Amino acid sequence: MPHGDVETVHHDGRWWNRVEGTGDEHGPHHTKAEALEEGRDLARAFKTEHLIKGLDGRIHERSTYGHDPRDIPG
């Protein structure tokens, strides 16, 4: 079963990782660093994208750990 992107988000005073489209949440984490480490590991395992959202809910960073369909050199 394919997995959606992994989002690292802040809500209820804690950091969480969500797998889009599945309803799966991993956490809570007391620090952003803890959540980022787990989110990166999940994205690598699922070969998907890791979206890191700030306190404002906007994407601050994104990394791809799987198939990147774009044919852009570099």
N, C-alpha and C positions, 0 to 999 in steps of 0.2 A: 504494500500500500504506500503510495507516495505521500510524503509529508510536506506541509506548507512551510513557508519561511518561519524562522525563529525570531521573535521580537523580545527584546529586553525592555521592560517598561516599569514605571514607578506608579504604584497606587496603594492607598491605605497606609502610607508611611513606610512601605517596604518595596524592595525590588523583586520583580518576577520575570520569568521567561514563559512566553506563550508560543505554542506551535499553531500557526494560522490554520484555520479550517478544521481543527480537531477538537478544540475546546480544552486541550491539555494545558495545564499550568504547572510550572515547576518553581518552587520557592515556598515560602518567602525567604529572601536573603536580606540580611541587615545592612550590607554595603553594596554599592554599585559594582565594585570590583569582583565580589563573589558571584554576583549575577552574570557579569560579563564573561567570566571564566566558564561557568556552566553553559551559558548561551552559545559561546564559541564552540564548545565541545559538542553540544547538540547539533548545531549547524553542520559541523564537520561530519558527524555520524550520519546525518540525514542527507548530506551532500546538497545543501540548500543555502539560502541567503540568511545572514544575520543582520537584523535591523535593530539599531540601538536608538531608543527614544529618550529624550531628556525630560526634565520635570514638566516642561510645557507641552509634552505629548508629540512634539515634532521629531522627525527623524534627524538625528545628529550625525550618524555614521552608518555605513552599510558595508558588509563584506560578503563576498561570494565564496563558498567552499565546495562548490559542485560544478555541475555543467553550466557553463556560461555560453549561451547560444549566439552571442554577438561575434561577428567575424572581424573584430577590430585588432590589428596588430599591437603588441605592447601590452 
